[in-house]
Structures are given as C-alpha cells and as structure tokens.
Amino acid sequence: MTTAPSANYDAPWKEALERYFEPFLAFFFPQIHAEIDWQLSYESLDSEFQQVVRDAEIGKRFVDKLVKVWRRDGQETWVLIHVEIQSQYDSDFAKRMYTYSYRIFDRYNRNVVSLAILGDDQLNWRPQAYHYTLWGCRVGIEFPIVKLLDYESQWDFLEQSLNPYAMLVRAHLLTQKTSGDSEDRLTWKLRLVQGMQALGYSEDTILELFRLVDLMMTLPPELDQIFDTEVRRFGAENAMPYLTTIERFAIERGKLQNARVSVMEVLDVRFGAVPPELIDQINQMEDLDRLKQLLRQATVLASIADFQVLLLNE
C-alpha cells in the first residue's frame, strides 16, 4: 500500500467557485439561491476582497469568494463565501469570519452574507458564530455553514445529482478517505471520471470536472501513469470525442509535476531537507510559469528561509 501524496483541495474549490457560482448556491444553500434574481448579472468582487484581507493582516489565506448579487426584491447584497479546507480545530475561524464581514461593511457600506463550507475531517467541529460581550454591549456574527462530512450519508444523492458540486464533494470525501492509500485513491478516481459520461453531463462539463477531480485526487507519478493509461483505454472503448483534450490535461499535469520536483530537488541539494509544509505548498502550485521562476530563484537565494518568505509574499 502506497501512501497518497498531499491532496490539492484549494485549487479545485477555487476554480469551481469561479466557474459554477450559481450551482454552488443551488447545491449548498438552496433557500438563498431562491432569493436571488438570476436574470440579472452577478459580479465578482475579488479585488475588493483581497484588499480587505491584506488590511486585516490575519495571516493564512483560504479559498474565498466575494460576489455582488441582486435579490428578487431589487436590493443589492454582497455574498462572502469562505471555504475552509483544514483538518484540525481552529479557534480563530469564527472570529476571522466576523473580521472579514465587518471590514467589508466598514469599507463599502454594503450588507454582507457570510457563508462557510467546512471541508475538514472532524465531524463535531462546526463553528457558526462569534460574539463578545462587555458592559452590556454585545457584537458578533452568526453564519450558515455546510459540513462536507455530512454528505457521507447522502451518497446516493451525490451519485445521481447533475450539479457539478455533487461530483466535487464526492471527490473531496474520497480524497480524505484515501489519504493513506494511493492504490485505493486510484481506484476511486477512475470510478469517478469513468462515471461522468453516464450521468449525462455536457462535454464541456465533463472536461472541467475531469480536470478538477484530477487536480484534487493527487497520485504518485507511477500511479498517475496507470490512471492516464486507463482513461485513454476507457475513452477509446466508449467513443469519447474529447479524449484528446483529456490527454492534453495529462501532458500539462506531467509538466507541472516535473517543475515541482525540479524546484524541490534544487532546494534539497542546496539547503538539505525541505520542510513538509513547503513541499505541500509547492505541490499545490498550478502555474507552470511561476514554478519556472521559482526554480531560477531557488538557485540563487541565500537560504530556504528566504525562499519561504518569497512564497509568503505572493
């Protein structure tokens, strides 16, 4: 049994939020979805949100999305979506939600609805509010959450739903479940991608979901090769006209992996053992040009601490 490499949760969730915002609310928060006038356009406000995050100086970055929508009664509302992907209790989570919300309100004077997706592996960790009280003054926030672990009991629903997030949640839960077993992850990954065509997704949706599942359910190089071979065989047998696009994804993945390995090898040769948290960060990078830049910088920086500072300042 081969231990699976660190999963890449952040990039698939971030890309899914960019591409499938309306399906996100329809799947996780249907009551909110019903209150929005989808005939009017919605607008991403990520640049505004990043300014708030920089000003807040609260350190670690997460998968977040700020979107302006219009309610059916004609009012403008800003929706802050926060996807928390971590495997342990965080006492500052609810406070961070409060900080984001009040800073957006203070800066832009807009009503903000804060929503959270908890993708960790602790069933009982469910932060939903932050308050403090002093001398009769009480301030704070309460916010809806979705716990992905709760969908383990709704597997039949996930297998039948055509909402893209049904597939993403399945991939997320299976990635967690197979964290110690790459062979098992390979089996499940193949089962997911081979089942997409039978569900009746459009060709574009299949290609996008394939890429997101491929990003998340990371495998060691030798099993990646087996996965690619099996996908090509399945595609040829089932007359998948988009097989060449899937093969191109595999080629790009190989280039990315080679670039990541090159960066880590240079760091290892120059500075010794690379810290595990730095390895995880490099393994989750999806920008080939940026990895090439980091490779050049790894050859000239004076210490691995300088390299870590470089990543933190991105």
Buried (B, 14 or more C-beta within 10 A) or exposed (E): EBEBBBBBBBBBBBBBBEBBBEBBBBBBBEEBBEBBBBEEEBEBBEEBBEBBBEEBEBEEEBBBBBBBBBBEEEEEBBBBBBBBBBEEEBEEBBBBBBBBBBBBEEEBEBBBBBBBBBBBBEEEBEBBEBEEEEEEEEEBBEBEBBBBBEBEEEEEEBEEBEBBBBBBBBBBBBBBBBBEBBBBBBEBBBEBBBEBBEBEBEEEBBBBBBBBBBBBBBBBEEBBEEBBEBBBEBBEEEEBEBBEBBBEBBEBBBEBBEBBBBBBEBBBEBBEEBEEEBBEBBBBBBEBEEBEEBBEBBEEBEEBEEBBEBEEEE
